[in-house]
Amino acid sequence: MTKRPGAAALAGGTLLALLCPGVAIAQDGGAYPREVSGGYASWTTAGGELADHGVTLDVTAPAVRGSADRAWFPATGGGADPGSGDAEVELGGSAQLTGVAQPLTLGALRLELDGGSGVLHARTAADGVVRELALADVESGAAPVVRTGGVTWTGLRASLTAEGAELLSAWSGREFTRGDDLGLLDVTVGTGSGTGDDTPGTAPEEASEEPAPGTAAPEQPAGDAKQQSAPSATVALAALAAGGEQQVTGAGFEPGEVVLVAIDDDTRYQATADEEGRVSRAFPVYTTAAEGAHTVELYTVTGKRGAAADFEVRPTAG
């Protein structure tokens, strides 16, 4: 990868300098064979050193903050080589660390990935100077999953680099050390047409209960995805008991688009739209689920397009 300047003096436009990405260059110095065309990175800090030090992860748009210390950052550019698992992914929005001092903004987030490992880069601004640093090393121990039109990296454990630990210690007044756990990253990006196992979005086994009437996903018109209808969402079961399994099906998304799945406003899962713009995701209805109406929502990473469907949790037989 080409190196970027470590610091640059600012006369103005600090936010723009923090967010402006560089140019994706492959590790051999050439261009990546595929451009990143949409996708997301989810980052959860639950159970990591940030939480132990009282630090909370917040975001700025177009990133979206979910529940349980999880945030979603849209992939806005970069390149990938599905054959080798190498990639550089530029992420939209910025991370903001809060809770113990004035917010620390980490902009121009960028992931360099080499198979199942890599580096998370960020930019910060202090005293009129913008600095880019390698914030954390990431490692999953598993190869990325290559599918038609995309690549997914799961379980990327982030740990502070020496300069990342120095930054957080100086900002917070608390001791951070190299190797401190910063949580987990899951990354899914589109790469155009390709080859591989198209496993995300695979429909699960049929549910054992009677399906609700009229829940089949509507047929989508052929042609350009931009001409498809607005997204729709349906559930397999109009009602089920707590402890069962529900399935949501969506249509009207763009092929290869990453779709987030929220149950009662709690974002828990993601799916990738197939070539017809459809997604499908099974999810458990916990035994602790309250009786009555519940909602499952499908929406894009930017939050601009989506659809929702309702279902009911029946009283437990007793």
ChimeraX commands (.cxc) that place a marker at each C-alpha (Angstrom):
marker #1 position 0.00,0.00,0.00 radius 0.5
marker #1 position 1.19,3.54,-0.61 radius 0.5
marker #1 position 1.81,5.56,2.52 radius 0.5
marker #1 position -0.15,8.71,3.22 radius 0.5
marker #1 position 1.18,11.80,5.05 radius 0.5
marker #1 position 1.30,11.36,8.80 radius 0.5
marker #1 position 0.32,14.95,9.56 radius 0.5
marker #1 position -0.80,18.06,7.71 radius 0.5
marker #1 position -1.25,21.61,9.00 radius 0.5
marker #1 position -4.81,22.93,8.81 radius 0.5
marker #1 position -5.73,26.47,7.93 radius 0.5
marker #1 position -9.42,25.50,7.89 radius 0.5
marker #1 position -11.83,22.78,6.86 radius 0.5
marker #1 position -10.82,20.38,9.65 radius 0.5
marker #1 position -13.83,18.14,9.23 radius 0.5
marker #1 position -13.29,17.85,5.48 radius 0.5
marker #1 position -9.66,16.88,6.05 radius 0.5
marker #1 position -10.72,14.27,8.59 radius 0.5
marker #1 position -13.23,12.64,6.29 radius 0.5
marker #1 position -11.58,12.90,2.86 radius 0.5
marker #1 position -10.30,9.42,1.82 radius 0.5
marker #1 position -7.18,8.60,-0.14 radius 0.5
marker #1 position -6.81,6.46,-3.25 radius 0.5
marker #1 position -6.97,2.68,-2.95 radius 0.5
marker #1 position -3.78,1.04,-4.15 radius 0.5
marker #1 position -3.13,-2.71,-4.11 radius 0.5
marker #1 position -0.26,-4.06,-2.01 radius 0.5
marker #1 position 1.82,-4.71,-5.10 radius 0.5
marker #1 position 1.48,-1.03,-6.06 radius 0.5
marker #1 position -1.08,-1.58,-8.82 radius 0.5
marker #1 position -4.82,-1.01,-8.88 radius 0.5
marker #1 position -7.19,-3.55,-7.35 radius 0.5
marker #1 position -9.01,-5.68,-9.94 radius 0.5
marker #1 position -12.41,-4.82,-8.43 radius 0.5
marker #1 position -13.81,-1.58,-7.08 radius 0.5
marker #1 position -15.74,-1.63,-3.83 radius 0.5
marker #1 position -19.36,-0.92,-4.75 radius 0.5
marker #1 position -21.25,-0.48,-1.53 radius 0.5
marker #1 position -21.36,-2.53,1.64 radius 0.5
marker #1 position -20.70,-1.85,5.30 radius 0.5
marker #1 position -18.51,-2.52,8.31 radius 0.5
marker #1 position -20.10,-3.17,11.69 radius 0.5
marker #1 position -18.00,-2.42,14.76 radius 0.5
marker #1 position -18.99,-3.55,18.24 radius 0.5
marker #1 position -16.96,-2.48,21.26 radius 0.5
marker #1 position -18.93,-4.49,23.84 radius 0.5
marker #1 position -16.59,-6.34,26.18 radius 0.5
marker #1 position -13.47,-4.50,24.96 radius 0.5
marker #1 position -11.09,-2.12,26.70 radius 0.5
marker #1 position -13.09,0.94,25.65 radius 0.5
marker #1 position -16.03,-0.19,27.77 radius 0.5
marker #1 position -13.72,-1.06,30.67 radius 0.5
marker #1 position -12.35,2.50,30.61 radius 0.5
marker #1 position -15.84,4.04,30.43 radius 0.5
marker #1 position -15.47,5.05,26.79 radius 0.5
marker #1 position -18.52,4.91,24.49 radius 0.5
marker #1 position -18.50,4.58,20.71 radius 0.5
marker #1 position -20.67,7.12,18.90 radius 0.5
marker #1 position -20.80,8.03,15.19 radius 0.5
marker #1 position -21.52,10.81,12.73 radius 0.5
marker #1 position -23.63,10.37,9.59 radius 0.5
marker #1 position -23.78,8.53,7.31 radius 0.5
marker #1 position -22.65,5.96,9.89 radius 0.5
marker #1 position -25.46,4.62,12.09 radius 0.5
marker #1 position -25.28,3.73,15.75 radius 0.5
marker #1 position -27.14,0.58,16.77 radius 0.5
marker #1 position -27.69,-1.03,20.13 radius 0.5
marker #1 position -25.27,-2.94,22.37 radius 0.5
marker #1 position -22.27,-0.68,21.55 radius 0.5
marker #1 position -22.52,-1.51,17.83 radius 0.5
marker #1 position -22.13,0.93,14.95 radius 0.5
marker #1 position -22.50,0.53,11.19 radius 0.5
marker #1 position -20.24,2.35,8.72 radius 0.5
marker #1 position -21.13,2.32,5.00 radius 0.5
marker #1 position -18.36,1.35,2.57 radius 0.5
marker #1 position -17.88,4.37,0.34 radius 0.5
marker #1 position -14.95,3.32,-1.82 radius 0.5
marker #1 position -11.79,1.33,-2.18 radius 0.5
marker #1 position -10.80,-1.79,-4.04 radius 0.5
marker #1 position -10.59,-5.54,-3.54 radius 0.5
marker #1 position -8.99,-8.64,-4.96 radius 0.5
marker #1 position -11.45,-11.47,-4.23 radius 0.5
marker #1 position -8.91,-14.04,-5.37 radius 0.5
marker #1 position -6.34,-13.17,-2.71 radius 0.5
marker #1 position -8.62,-11.68,-0.06 radius 0.5
marker #1 position -6.73,-8.36,-0.17 radius 0.5
marker #1 position -8.75,-5.15,0.04 radius 0.5
marker #1 position -8.76,-1.52,1.04 radius 0.5
marker #1 position -12.17,-0.35,2.22 radius 0.5
marker #1 position -12.99,3.30,2.87 radius 0.5
marker #1 position -15.77,3.86,5.41 radius 0.5
marker #1 position -18.23,6.74,5.53 radius 0.5
marker #1 position -18.92,8.87,8.57 radius 0.5
marker #1 position -16.65,8.97,11.57 radius 0.5
marker #1 position -16.31,7.29,14.95 radius 0.5
marker #1 position -16.51,9.46,18.04 radius 0.5
marker #1 position -15.15,8.28,21.38 radius 0.5
marker #1 position -16.99,9.88,24.31 radius 0.5
marker #1 position -17.50,9.43,28.02 radius 0.5
marker #1 position -14.29,10.53,29.74 radius 0.5
marker #1 position -13.21,13.71,27.91 radius 0.5
marker #1 position -14.19,15.91,25.01 radius 0.5
marker #1 position -15.21,13.67,22.09 radius 0.5
marker #1 position -12.33,12.27,20.08 radius 0.5
marker #1 position -13.25,12.13,16.39 radius 0.5
marker #1 position -11.74,9.36,14.28 radius 0.5
marker #1 position -12.39,10.22,10.63 radius 0.5
marker #1 position -11.41,8.80,7.25 radius 0.5
marker #1 position -11.70,5.27,8.62 radius 0.5
marker #1 position -9.96,2.87,6.30 radius 0.5
marker #1 position -9.40,-0.87,6.52 radius 0.5
marker #1 position -6.44,-2.53,4.83 radius 0.5
marker #1 position -7.14,-6.26,4.68 radius 0.5
marker #1 position -4.80,-9.06,3.72 radius 0.5
marker #1 position -6.82,-12.26,3.85 radius 0.5
marker #1 position -7.99,-12.65,7.45 radius 0.5
marker #1 position -5.91,-9.84,8.97 radius 0.5
marker #1 position -5.14,-6.18,8.44 radius 0.5
marker #1 position -5.03,-2.66,9.89 radius 0.5
marker #1 position -7.69,-0.09,10.78 radius 0.5
marker #1 position -6.51,3.43,9.92 radius 0.5
marker #1 position -8.03,6.70,11.12 radius 0.5
marker #1 position -7.41,10.46,11.12 radius 0.5
marker #1 position -7.59,12.77,14.11 radius 0.5
marker #1 position -7.24,16.51,14.53 radius 0.5
marker #1 position -5.58,18.27,17.47 radius 0.5
marker #1 position -4.12,21.77,17.82 radius 0.5
marker #1 position -4.84,22.57,14.18 radius 0.5
marker #1 position -2.99,19.50,12.88 radius 0.5
marker #1 position -4.49,16.46,11.18 radius 0.5
marker #1 position -2.73,13.20,11.86 radius 0.5
marker #1 position -3.27,9.83,10.23 radius 0.5
marker #1 position -2.38,6.74,12.19 radius 0.5
marker #1 position -2.72,2.98,12.24 radius 0.5
marker #1 position -5.27,2.79,15.07 radius 0.5
marker #1 position -5.63,-0.97,15.42 radius 0.5
marker #1 position -4.50,-4.28,14.03 radius 0.5
marker #1 position -7.32,-6.64,13.03 radius 0.5
marker #1 position -7.19,-10.43,12.92 radius 0.5
marker #1 position -9.86,-13.09,12.42 radius 0.5
marker #1 position -7.93,-16.27,11.77 radius 0.5
marker #1 position -10.44,-17.13,9.04 radius 0.5
marker #1 position -10.27,-16.50,5.32 radius 0.5
marker #1 position -12.82,-14.10,3.81 radius 0.5
marker #1 position -15.91,-15.58,2.18 radius 0.5
marker #1 position -16.07,-14.79,-1.54 radius 0.5
marker #1 position -19.48,-14.86,-3.18 radius 0.5
marker #1 position -20.93,-13.64,-6.44 radius 0.5
marker #1 position -20.45,-9.90,-6.43 radius 0.5
marker #1 position -19.00,-9.49,-2.95 radius 0.5
marker #1 position -16.61,-10.44,-0.17 radius 0.5
marker #1 position -17.26,-10.84,3.57 radius 0.5
marker #1 position -14.80,-10.78,6.47 radius 0.5
marker #1 position -16.23,-11.84,9.85 radius 0.5
marker #1 position -14.95,-11.76,13.39 radius 0.5
marker #1 position -12.07,-9.34,12.83 radius 0.5
marker #1 position -10.72,-8.78,16.34 radius 0.5
marker #1 position -9.33,-5.24,16.67 radius 0.5
marker #1 position -6.43,-4.53,19.03 radius 0.5
marker #1 position -4.69,-1.20,19.61 radius 0.5
marker #1 position -1.38,-0.48,17.94 radius 0.5
marker #1 position 1.32,1.34,19.93 radius 0.5
marker #1 position 0.37,4.69,18.37 radius 0.5
marker #1 position -3.32,3.96,18.87 radius 0.5
marker #1 position -2.69,3.28,22.57 radius 0.5
marker #1 position -0.66,6.49,22.85 radius 0.5
marker #1 position -3.47,8.52,21.24 radius 0.5
marker #1 position -6.21,7.12,23.51 radius 0.5
marker #1 position -4.08,7.49,26.63 radius 0.5
marker #1 position -3.27,11.14,25.87 radius 0.5
marker #1 position -6.90,11.90,25.04 radius 0.5
marker #1 position -8.56,10.13,27.98 radius 0.5
marker #1 position -5.95,10.49,30.72 radius 0.5
marker #1 position -6.28,6.75,31.30 radius 0.5
marker #1 position -3.82,4.01,30.52 radius 0.5
marker #1 position -4.20,2.17,27.24 radius 0.5
marker #1 position -1.53,-0.26,26.06 radius 0.5
marker #1 position -0.68,-1.92,22.79 radius 0.5
marker #1 position -2.86,-4.97,22.21 radius 0.5
marker #1 position -5.86,-3.68,24.19 radius 0.5
marker #1 position -9.08,-5.10,22.77 radius 0.5
marker #1 position -11.18,-2.65,20.71 radius 0.5
marker #1 position -13.93,-5.11,19.84 radius 0.5
marker #1 position -15.00,-6.93,16.69 radius 0.5
marker #1 position -15.48,-5.86,13.07 radius 0.5
marker #1 position -17.59,-7.59,10.42 radius 0.5
marker #1 position -17.15,-6.32,6.86 radius 0.5
marker #1 position -19.19,-6.99,3.73 radius 0.5
marker #1 position -18.51,-5.21,0.44 radius 0.5
marker #1 position -19.83,-5.46,-3.10 radius 0.5
marker #1 position -17.29,-6.02,-5.87 radius 0.5
marker #1 position -19.43,-6.32,-8.99 radius 0.5
marker #1 position -19.84,-9.64,-10.79 radius 0.5
marker #1 position -17.55,-12.43,-9.73 radius 0.5
marker #1 position -17.41,-16.07,-8.80 radius 0.5
marker #1 position -17.74,-17.84,-5.50 radius 0.5
marker #1 position -20.23,-19.23,-3.01 radius 0.5
marker #1 position -23.19,-16.91,-2.71 radius 0.5
marker #1 position -23.98,-17.98,0.83 radius 0.5
marker #1 position -25.35,-14.75,2.42 radius 0.5
marker #1 position -29.11,-14.41,2.18 radius 0.5
marker #1 position -29.71,-18.15,1.70 radius 0.5
marker #1 position -33.21,-19.07,2.77 radius 0.5
marker #1 position -33.39,-21.33,5.86 radius 0.5
marker #1 position -35.38,-24.54,6.18 radius 0.5
marker #1 position -39.15,-24.12,6.03 radius 0.5
marker #1 position -40.76,-23.12,9.30 radius 0.5
marker #1 position -42.84,-25.79,10.97 radius 0.5
marker #1 position -45.86,-23.59,11.63 radius 0.5
marker #1 position -48.51,-22.52,9.15 radius 0.5
marker #1 position -47.39,-19.53,7.06 radius 0.5
marker #1 position -49.38,-16.33,7.14 radius 0.5
marker #1 position -51.47,-15.63,4.05 radius 0.5
marker #1 position -50.09,-13.24,1.48 radius 0.5
marker #1 position -46.51,-13.31,2.73 radius 0.5
marker #1 position -44.81,-14.39,-0.49 radius 0.5
marker #1 position -42.29,-11.86,-1.77 radius 0.5
marker #1 position -43.71,-9.98,-4.76 radius 0.5
marker #1 position -42.27,-10.57,-8.19 radius 0.5
marker #1 position -39.83,-7.89,-9.29 radius 0.5
marker #1 position -39.80,-6.48,-12.80 radius 0.5
marker #1 position -36.87,-7.33,-15.01 radius 0.5
marker #1 position -34.38,-4.68,-15.97 radius 0.5
marker #1 position -32.31,-2.09,-14.17 radius 0.5
marker #1 position -32.44,-2.33,-10.37 radius 0.5
marker #1 position -33.10,1.42,-10.18 radius 0.5
marker #1 position -36.48,0.82,-11.79 radius 0.5
marker #1 position -37.60,-1.68,-9.15 radius 0.5
marker #1 position -40.39,-0.81,-6.74 radius 0.5
marker #1 position -39.80,0.49,-3.23 radius 0.5
marker #1 position -38.56,-2.16,-0.78 radius 0.5
marker #1 position -41.08,-4.47,0.85 radius 0.5
marker #1 position -40.88,-6.86,3.79 radius 0.5
marker #1 position -42.97,-9.88,4.76 radius 0.5
marker #1 position -42.75,-12.48,7.51 radius 0.5
marker #1 position -43.28,-16.23,7.23 radius 0.5
marker #1 position -45.49,-16.45,10.31 radius 0.5
marker #1 position -48.18,-14.00,11.31 radius 0.5
marker #1 position -48.03,-15.35,14.85 radius 0.5
marker #1 position -45.80,-17.75,16.76 radius 0.5
marker #1 position -44.87,-18.66,20.31 radius 0.5
marker #1 position -41.82,-17.31,22.11 radius 0.5
marker #1 position -38.84,-19.58,21.54 radius 0.5
marker #1 position -39.74,-20.22,17.90 radius 0.5
marker #1 position -38.04,-19.13,14.68 radius 0.5
marker #1 position -39.29,-16.38,12.38 radius 0.5
marker #1 position -38.20,-15.56,8.85 radius 0.5
marker #1 position -38.32,-12.19,7.11 radius 0.5
marker #1 position -38.17,-11.81,3.34 radius 0.5
marker #1 position -37.53,-8.55,1.55 radius 0.5
marker #1 position -37.74,-7.41,-2.07 radius 0.5
marker #1 position -37.09,-4.26,-4.05 radius 0.5
marker #1 position -33.49,-3.71,-2.96 radius 0.5
marker #1 position -30.61,-3.24,-5.35 radius 0.5
marker #1 position -28.65,-6.38,-6.32 radius 0.5
marker #1 position -25.67,-6.79,-4.00 radius 0.5
marker #1 position -26.99,-4.18,-1.55 radius 0.5
marker #1 position -26.30,-4.81,2.14 radius 0.5
marker #1 position -29.52,-4.80,4.17 radius 0.5
marker #1 position -29.66,-4.56,7.96 radius 0.5
marker #1 position -32.27,-6.46,9.95 radius 0.5
marker #1 position -33.71,-4.89,13.12 radius 0.5
marker #1 position -36.17,-6.55,15.48 radius 0.5
marker #1 position -38.12,-4.04,17.58 radius 0.5
marker #1 position -35.57,-1.31,16.68 radius 0.5
marker #1 position -32.63,-3.52,17.71 radius 0.5
marker #1 position -30.32,-4.08,14.74 radius 0.5
marker #1 position -29.09,-7.67,14.98 radius 0.5
marker #1 position -28.33,-9.10,11.55 radius 0.5
marker #1 position -27.52,-8.31,7.95 radius 0.5
marker #1 position -28.27,-9.87,4.59 radius 0.5
marker #1 position -27.12,-9.24,1.02 radius 0.5
marker #1 position -29.64,-8.73,-1.78 radius 0.5
marker #1 position -29.46,-11.31,-4.55 radius 0.5
marker #1 position -29.48,-10.61,-8.28 radius 0.5
marker #1 position -33.24,-9.92,-8.11 radius 0.5
marker #1 position -32.95,-7.55,-5.16 radius 0.5
marker #1 position -34.33,-10.01,-2.61 radius 0.5
marker #1 position -33.11,-10.86,0.87 radius 0.5
marker #1 position -34.09,-13.50,3.40 radius 0.5
marker #1 position -33.10,-13.91,7.03 radius 0.5
marker #1 position -34.23,-16.32,9.75 radius 0.5
marker #1 position -34.01,-15.18,13.37 radius 0.5
marker #1 position -34.98,-16.58,16.77 radius 0.5
marker #1 position -37.85,-15.17,18.79 radius 0.5
marker #1 position -36.38,-15.31,22.26 radius 0.5
marker #1 position -38.18,-17.16,25.05 radius 0.5
marker #1 position -38.22,-13.84,26.94 radius 0.5
marker #1 position -40.09,-12.04,24.12 radius 0.5
marker #1 position -43.16,-10.20,25.39 radius 0.5
marker #1 position -46.57,-11.33,24.21 radius 0.5
marker #1 position -48.21,-9.15,21.57 radius 0.5
marker #1 position -47.08,-7.20,18.50 radius 0.5
marker #1 position -43.46,-7.03,17.31 radius 0.5
marker #1 position -41.82,-5.47,14.25 radius 0.5
marker #1 position -38.98,-6.58,12.00 radius 0.5
marker #1 position -37.43,-3.93,9.77 radius 0.5
marker #1 position -35.19,-4.21,6.72 radius 0.5
marker #1 position -33.18,-1.12,5.82 radius 0.5
marker #1 position -30.07,-0.10,3.91 radius 0.5
marker #1 position -26.89,0.93,5.72 radius 0.5
marker #1 position -27.57,4.60,5.00 radius 0.5
marker #1 position -31.06,4.23,6.47 radius 0.5
marker #1 position -32.64,5.92,3.43 radius 0.5
marker #1 position -34.56,2.91,2.07 radius 0.5
marker #1 position -36.35,0.15,3.92 radius 0.5
marker #1 position -39.54,-1.64,4.82 radius 0.5
marker #1 position -41.08,-3.27,7.90 radius 0.5
marker #1 position -43.42,-6.14,8.75 radius 0.5
marker #1 position -45.31,-6.98,11.95 radius 0.5
marker #1 position -45.88,-10.31,13.68 radius 0.5
marker #1 position -47.39,-11.42,16.97 radius 0.5
marker #1 position -45.93,-13.46,19.81 radius 0.5
marker #1 position -48.65,-15.71,21.21 radius 0.5
marker #1 position -49.08,-16.57,24.89 radius 0.5
marker #1 position -47.03,-19.58,25.91 radius 0.5
marker #1 position -49.18,-22.66,26.37 radius 0.5
marker #1 position -49.19,-23.75,29.96 radius 0.5
marker link #1:1,2 radius 0.2
marker link #1:2,3 radius 0.2
marker link #1:3,4 radius 0.2
marker link #1:4,5 radius 0.2
marker link #1:5,6 radius 0.2
marker link #1:6,7 radius 0.2
marker link #1:7,8 radius 0.2
marker link #1:8,9 radius 0.2
marker link #1:9,10 radius 0.2
marker link #1:10,11 radius 0.2
marker link #1:11,12 radius 0.2
marker link #1:12,13 radius 0.2
marker link #1:13,14 radius 0.2
marker link #1:14,15 radius 0.2
marker link #1:15,16 radius 0.2
marker link #1:16,17 radius 0.2
marker link #1:17,18 radius 0.2
marker link #1:18,19 radius 0.2
marker link #1:19,20 radius 0.2
marker link #1:20,21 radius 0.2
marker link #1:21,22 radius 0.2
marker link #1:22,23 radius 0.2
marker link #1:23,24 radius 0.2
marker link #1:24,25 radius 0.2
marker link #1:25,26 radius 0.2
marker link #1:26,27 radius 0.2
marker link #1:27,28 radius 0.2
marker link #1:28,29 radius 0.2
marker link #1:29,30 radius 0.2
marker link #1:30,31 radius 0.2
marker link #1:31,32 radius 0.2
marker link #1:32,33 radius 0.2
marker link #1:33,34 radius 0.2
marker link #1:34,35 radius 0.2
marker link #1:35,36 radius 0.2
marker link #1:36,37 radius 0.2
marker link #1:37,38 radius 0.2
marker link #1:38,39 radius 0.2
marker link #1:39,40 radius 0.2
marker link #1:40,41 radius 0.2
marker link #1:41,42 radius 0.2
marker link #1:42,43 radius 0.2
marker link #1:43,44 radius 0.2
marker link #1:44,45 radius 0.2
marker link #1:45,46 radius 0.2
marker link #1:46,47 radius 0.2
marker link #1:47,48 radius 0.2
marker link #1:48,49 radius 0.2
marker link #1:49,50 radius 0.2
marker link #1:50,51 radius 0.2
marker link #1:51,52 radius 0.2
marker link #1:52,53 radius 0.2
marker link #1:53,54 radius 0.2
marker link #1:54,55 radius 0.2
marker link #1:55,56 radius 0.2
marker link #1:56,57 radius 0.2
marker link #1:57,58 radius 0.2
marker link #1:58,59 radius 0.2
marker link #1:59,60 radius 0.2
marker link #1:60,61 radius 0.2
marker link #1:61,62 radius 0.2
marker link #1:62,63 radius 0.2
marker link #1:63,64 radius 0.2
marker link #1:64,65 radius 0.2
marker link #1:65,66 radius 0.2
marker link #1:66,67 radius 0.2
marker link #1:67,68 radius 0.2
marker link #1:68,69 radius 0.2
marker link #1:69,70 radius 0.2
marker link #1:70,71 radius 0.2
marker link #1:71,72 radius 0.2
marker link #1:72,73 radius 0.2
marker link #1:73,74 radius 0.2
marker link #1:74,75 radius 0.2
marker link #1:75,76 radius 0.2
marker link #1:76,77 radius 0.2
marker link #1:77,78 radius 0.2
marker link #1:78,79 radius 0.2
marker link #1:79,80 radius 0.2
marker link #1:80,81 radius 0.2
marker link #1:81,82 radius 0.2
marker link #1:82,83 radius 0.2
marker link #1:83,84 radius 0.2
marker link #1:84,85 radius 0.2
marker link #1:85,86 radius 0.2
marker link #1:86,87 radius 0.2
marker link #1:87,88 radius 0.2
marker link #1:88,89 radius 0.2
marker link #1:89,90 radius 0.2
marker link #1:90,91 radius 0.2
marker link #1:91,92 radius 0.2
marker link #1:92,93 radius 0.2
marker link #1:93,94 radius 0.2
marker link #1:94,95 radius 0.2
marker link #1:95,96 radius 0.2
marker link #1:96,97 radius 0.2
marker link #1:97,98 radius 0.2
marker link #1:98,99 radius 0.2
marker link #1:99,100 radius 0.2
marker link #1:100,101 radius 0.2
marker link #1:101,102 radius 0.2
marker link #1:102,103 radius 0.2
marker link #1:103,104 radius 0.2
marker link #1:104,105 radius 0.2
marker link #1:105,106 radius 0.2
marker link #1:106,107 radius 0.2
marker link #1:107,108 radius 0.2
marker link #1:108,109 radius 0.2
marker link #1:109,110 radius 0.2
marker link #1:110,111 radius 0.2
marker link #1:111,112 radius 0.2
marker link #1:112,113 radius 0.2
marker link #1:113,114 radius 0.2
marker link #1:114,115 radius 0.2
marker link #1:115,116 radius 0.2
marker link #1:116,117 radius 0.2
marker link #1:117,118 radius 0.2
marker link #1:118,119 radius 0.2
marker link #1:119,120 radius 0.2
marker link #1:120,121 radius 0.2
marker link #1:121,122 radius 0.2
marker link #1:122,123 radius 0.2
marker link #1:123,124 radius 0.2
marker link #1:124,125 radius 0.2
marker link #1:125,126 radius 0.2
marker link #1:126,127 radius 0.2
marker link #1:127,128 radius 0.2
marker link #1:128,129 radius 0.2
marker link #1:129,130 radius 0.2
marker link #1:130,131 radius 0.2
marker link #1:131,132 radius 0.2
marker link #1:132,133 radius 0.2
marker link #1:133,134 radius 0.2
marker link #1:134,135 radius 0.2
marker link #1:135,136 radius 0.2
marker link #1:136,137 radius 0.2
marker link #1:137,138 radius 0.2
marker link #1:138,139 radius 0.2
marker link #1:139,140 radius 0.2
marker link #1:140,141 radius 0.2
marker link #1:141,142 radius 0.2
marker link #1:142,143 radius 0.2
marker link #1:143,144 radius 0.2
marker link #1:144,145 radius 0.2
marker link #1:145,146 radius 0.2
marker link #1:146,147 radius 0.2
marker link #1:147,148 radius 0.2
marker link #1:148,149 radius 0.2
marker link #1:149,150 radius 0.2
marker link #1:150,151 radius 0.2
marker link #1:151,152 radius 0.2
marker link #1:152,153 radius 0.2
marker link #1:153,154 radius 0.2
marker link #1:154,155 radius 0.2
marker link #1:155,156 radius 0.2
marker link #1:156,157 radius 0.2
marker link #1:157,158 radius 0.2
marker link #1:158,159 radius 0.2
marker link #1:159,160 radius 0.2
marker link #1:160,161 radius 0.2
marker link #1:161,162 radius 0.2
marker link #1:162,163 radius 0.2
marker link #1:163,164 radius 0.2
marker link #1:164,165 radius 0.2
marker link #1:165,166 radius 0.2
marker link #1:166,167 radius 0.2
marker link #1:167,168 radius 0.2
marker link #1:168,169 radius 0.2
marker link #1:169,170 radius 0.2
marker link #1:170,171 radius 0.2
marker link #1:171,172 radius 0.2
marker link #1:172,173 radius 0.2
marker link #1:173,174 radius 0.2
marker link #1:174,175 radius 0.2
marker link #1:175,176 radius 0.2
marker link #1:176,177 radius 0.2
marker link #1:177,178 radius 0.2
marker link #1:178,179 radius 0.2
marker link #1:179,180 radius 0.2
marker link #1:180,181 radius 0.2
marker link #1:181,182 radius 0.2
marker link #1:182,183 radius 0.2
marker link #1:183,184 radius 0.2
marker link #1:184,185 radius 0.2
marker link #1:185,186 radius 0.2
marker link #1:186,187 radius 0.2
marker link #1:187,188 radius 0.2
marker link #1:188,189 radius 0.2
marker link #1:189,190 radius 0.2
marker link #1:190,191 radius 0.2
marker link #1:191,192 radius 0.2
marker link #1:192,193 radius 0.2
marker link #1:193,194 radius 0.2
marker link #1:194,195 radius 0.2
marker link #1:195,196 radius 0.2
marker link #1:196,197 radius 0.2
marker link #1:197,198 radius 0.2
marker link #1:198,199 radius 0.2
marker link #1:199,200 radius 0.2
marker link #1:200,201 radius 0.2
marker link #1:201,202 radius 0.2
marker link #1:202,203 radius 0.2
marker link #1:203,204 radius 0.2
marker link #1:204,205 radius 0.2
marker link #1:205,206 radius 0.2
marker link #1:206,207 radius 0.2
marker link #1:207,208 radius 0.2
marker link #1:208,209 radius 0.2
marker link #1:209,210 radius 0.2
marker link #1:210,211 radius 0.2
marker link #1:211,212 radius 0.2
marker link #1:212,213 radius 0.2
marker link #1:213,214 radius 0.2
marker link #1:214,215 radius 0.2
marker link #1:215,216 radius 0.2
marker link #1:216,217 radius 0.2
marker link #1:217,218 radius 0.2
marker link #1:218,219 radius 0.2
marker link #1:219,220 radius 0.2
marker link #1:220,221 radius 0.2
marker link #1:221,222 radius 0.2
marker link #1:222,223 radius 0.2
marker link #1:223,224 radius 0.2
marker link #1:224,225 radius 0.2
marker link #1:225,226 radius 0.2
marker link #1:226,227 radius 0.2
marker link #1:227,228 radius 0.2
marker link #1:228,229 radius 0.2
marker link #1:229,230 radius 0.2
marker link #1:230,231 radius 0.2
marker link #1:231,232 radius 0.2
marker link #1:232,233 radius 0.2
marker link #1:233,234 radius 0.2
marker link #1:234,235 radius 0.2
marker link #1:235,236 radius 0.2
marker link #1:236,237 radius 0.2
marker link #1:237,238 radius 0.2
marker link #1:238,239 radius 0.2
marker link #1:239,240 radius 0.2
marker link #1:240,241 radius 0.2
marker link #1:241,242 radius 0.2
marker link #1:242,243 radius 0.2
marker link #1:243,244 radius 0.2
marker link #1:244,245 radius 0.2
marker link #1:245,246 radius 0.2
marker link #1:246,247 radius 0.2
marker link #1:247,248 radius 0.2
marker link #1:248,249 radius 0.2
marker link #1:249,250 radius 0.2
marker link #1:250,251 radius 0.2
marker link #1:251,252 radius 0.2
marker link #1:252,253 radius 0.2
marker link #1:253,254 radius 0.2
marker link #1:254,255 radius 0.2
marker link #1:255,256 radius 0.2
marker link #1:256,257 radius 0.2
marker link #1:257,258 radius 0.2
marker link #1:258,259 radius 0.2
marker link #1:259,260 radius 0.2
marker link #1:260,261 radius 0.2
marker link #1:261,262 radius 0.2
marker link #1:262,263 radius 0.2
marker link #1:263,264 radius 0.2
marker link #1:264,265 radius 0.2
marker link #1:265,266 radius 0.2
marker link #1:266,267 radius 0.2
marker link #1:267,268 radius 0.2
marker link #1:268,269 radius 0.2
marker link #1:269,270 radius 0.2
marker link #1:270,271 radius 0.2
marker link #1:271,272 radius 0.2
marker link #1:272,273 radius 0.2
marker link #1:273,274 radius 0.2
marker link #1:274,275 radius 0.2
marker link #1:275,276 radius 0.2
marker link #1:276,277 radius 0.2
marker link #1:277,278 radius 0.2
marker link #1:278,279 radius 0.2
marker link #1:279,280 radius 0.2
marker link #1:280,281 radius 0.2
marker link #1:281,282 radius 0.2
marker link #1:282,283 radius 0.2
marker link #1:283,284 radius 0.2
marker link #1:284,285 radius 0.2
marker link #1:285,286 radius 0.2
marker link #1:286,287 radius 0.2
marker link #1:287,288 radius 0.2
marker link #1:288,289 radius 0.2
marker link #1:289,290 radius 0.2
marker link #1:290,291 radius 0.2
marker link #1:291,292 radius 0.2
marker link #1:292,293 radius 0.2
marker link #1:293,294 radius 0.2
marker link #1:294,295 radius 0.2
marker link #1:295,296 radius 0.2
marker link #1:296,297 radius 0.2
marker link #1:297,298 radius 0.2
marker link #1:298,299 radius 0.2
marker link #1:299,300 radius 0.2
marker link #1:300,301 radius 0.2
marker link #1:301,302 radius 0.2
marker link #1:302,303 radius 0.2
marker link #1:303,304 radius 0.2
marker link #1:304,305 radius 0.2
marker link #1:305,306 radius 0.2
marker link #1:306,307 radius 0.2
marker link #1:307,308 radius 0.2
marker link #1:308,309 radius 0.2
marker link #1:309,310 radius 0.2
marker link #1:310,311 radius 0.2
marker link #1:311,312 radius 0.2
marker link #1:312,313 radius 0.2
marker link #1:313,314 radius 0.2
marker link #1:314,315 radius 0.2
marker link #1:315,316 radius 0.2
marker link #1:316,317 radius 0.2
marker link #1:317,318 radius 0.2
view
